Amino acid sequence: MGRQVARMGAYNRVAHHWRDQMVSRSSSSKSNAEVVQRWFQQVWNEGRIETVEELLAPDAVIHGLGEQGLAVRGPQPFLRFFLTMRSAFPDMRVKIEQVISEGEWFACRFSASMTYTGEGLGFPANGKKAKIEGMAMGKIVAGKIMEAWNVWDQRALLAQLVGADSTRFLK
């Protein structure tokens, strides 16, 4: 009987440990999903530069923003890309279609609509509307984005803005 009680005690300790781990992972996942949603809402939809500094780690690496194969490292280089896009598309609205988060990792699917009324893309603003879809996957540690991979169709965006001759703007 004593052995059974000891085994039950050990079993309960292991079960509680795993339950606590799952609760911790679940709450971490939830807060990371909230970071992703806050990033797109405050940075992209509201243009809040201070949120970039708050949510992007100083040594963050962001892939897939513009130039093929080149990663952006840190908030300042990201801000250059961001300000170019916001200047070209001041009315840009990004909608999170779905976000999944597990532990430090997240994945999201998004869509964006915009009108080319600004400058910065290498050709004059023309007032044309465009829509894109994309996905991002990344790692968040201690509430800060450490690394992210972005996939969105830049060629489709340019084709909507300048038509079939969009390849002349691609590097």
C-alpha positions in Angstrom: 0.0 0.0 0.0 2.8 2.4 0.8 4.4 1.9 -2.6 1.1 2.7 -4.3 0.7 5.9 -2.4 4.3 6.8 -3.3 3.7 6.1 -7.0 0.5 8.1 -6.9 2.3 11.0 -5.4 5.0 10.8 -8.1 2.4 10.5 -10.8 0.6 13.6 -9.4 3.8 15.6 -9.3 4.6 14.7 -13.0 1.0 15.4 -14.1 1.0 18.8 -12.3 4.4 19.7 -13.8 3.1 19.0 -17.4 -0.1 20.8 -16.8 1.8 23.8 -15.5 4.1 23.7 -18.6 1.1 23.6 -20.9 -0.6 26.5 -19.1 2.6 28.5 -19.3 3.0 27.7 -23.0 -0.6 28.5 -23.7 -0.4 31.9 -22.0 2.9 32.6 -23.8 1.3 31.7 -27.1 -1.7 33.9 -26.3 0.5 36.9 -25.5 2.6 36.3 -28.6 -0.5 36.3 -30.8 -1.4 39.6 -29.1 2.0 41.0 -30.0 1.5 40.0 -33.6 -2.0 41.6 -33.7 -0.7 44.7 -32.0 2.3 44.9 -34.5 0.0 45.0 -37.5 -2.6 47.3 -36.0 -0.3 49.9 -34.4 2.6 49.8 -36.7 1.0 49.2 -40.1 -2.5 50.5 -39.7 -1.9 53.4 -37.3 1.7 54.3 -38.3 3.0 54.3 -34.7 6.8 54.4 -35.0 7.2 54.1 -31.2 5.6 50.6 -31.4 8.4 49.5 -33.7 11.0 50.4 -31.1 8.8 48.7 -28.4 8.1 45.4 -30.2 11.1 44.9 -32.4 14.2 43.6 -30.7 17.4 45.7 -31.2 19.1 42.7 -33.0 16.0 41.5 -34.8 16.3 40.0 -38.3 13.5 40.5 -40.7 13.4 38.6 -44.0 11.4 39.2 -47.2 10.5 42.8 -47.0 11.8 44.0 -50.3 15.1 43.2 -52.0 15.4 39.5 -52.7 17.6 37.6 -50.3 18.5 40.6 -48.1 17.5 40.6 -44.5 16.8 43.8 -42.5 18.6 43.9 -39.1 17.2 46.0 -36.3 14.5 48.7 -35.9 16.2 51.5 -37.9 16.6 49.5 -41.2 13.1 48.2 -40.8 11.8 51.8 -40.3 13.4 52.8 -43.6 11.3 50.1 -45.4 8.3 50.9 -43.3 8.4 54.7 -44.0 8.9 54.1 -47.8 5.8 51.9 -47.8 3.7 54.3 -45.7 4.8 57.2 -47.8 3.8 55.4 -51.0 0.5 54.1 -49.5 -0.7 56.4 -46.7 -4.1 54.7 -46.6 -2.7 51.1 -46.3 -4.9 48.8 -44.1 -3.6 45.4 -43.1 -6.0 42.8 -41.8 -4.9 39.7 -39.9 -6.8 36.8 -41.4 -5.4 34.2 -39.1 -2.7 33.9 -36.4 -1.3 30.8 -34.8 1.1 30.9 -31.9 2.9 28.1 -30.1 5.6 28.9 -27.6 8.0 31.4 -29.0 6.8 30.9 -32.6 4.0 32.5 -34.5 2.5 32.3 -38.0 0.0 34.6 -39.5 -1.9 35.2 -42.8 -2.7 38.7 -43.7 -4.3 40.8 -46.5 -3.7 44.5 -47.2 -5.4 47.1 -49.3 -3.9 50.4 -50.4 -3.9 53.3 -52.8 -0.7 54.6 -54.5 -0.9 58.3 -53.7 2.5 58.9 -52.3 6.0 58.4 -53.7 9.0 56.2 -53.2 8.4 53.3 -55.6 10.4 54.8 -58.5 7.4 56.0 -60.5 4.9 58.8 -60.0 1.8 58.2 -57.8 -1.2 57.3 -59.9 -4.1 56.8 -57.4 -4.5 53.1 -58.3 -5.8 50.8 -55.7 -4.1 47.5 -54.9 -4.6 44.4 -52.7 -2.1 41.9 -51.6 -2.0 38.8 -49.5 0.9 37.5 -47.5 2.1 35.4 -44.6 4.6 35.9 -41.9 6.3 33.5 -39.5 8.6 34.4 -36.7 9.9 34.1 -33.2 9.0 36.3 -30.2 11.1 36.3 -27.1 10.1 38.3 -24.0 7.5 40.2 -25.9 9.8 41.3 -28.7 10.0 40.1 -32.3 13.4 38.5 -32.7 13.2 37.1 -36.2 10.5 37.1 -38.9 10.1 35.7 -42.4 7.6 37.5 -44.7 6.1 36.3 -48.0 4.0 38.6 -50.1 3.7 39.0 -53.9 5.6 42.2 -54.8 5.2 41.5 -58.5 1.4 41.3 -58.1 1.4 44.6 -56.3 3.4 46.3 -59.0 1.2 44.8 -61.8 -1.8 46.3 -60.1 -0.1 49.7 -60.0 1.6 49.9 -63.4 0.2 47.0 -65.4 2.0 44.3 -67.4 5.2 46.4 -67.6 5.9 46.0 -63.9 9.1 43.9 -64.4 11.1 47.0 -65.2 10.7 48.1 -61.5 12.0 44.8 -60.1 15.6 44.5 -59.2 
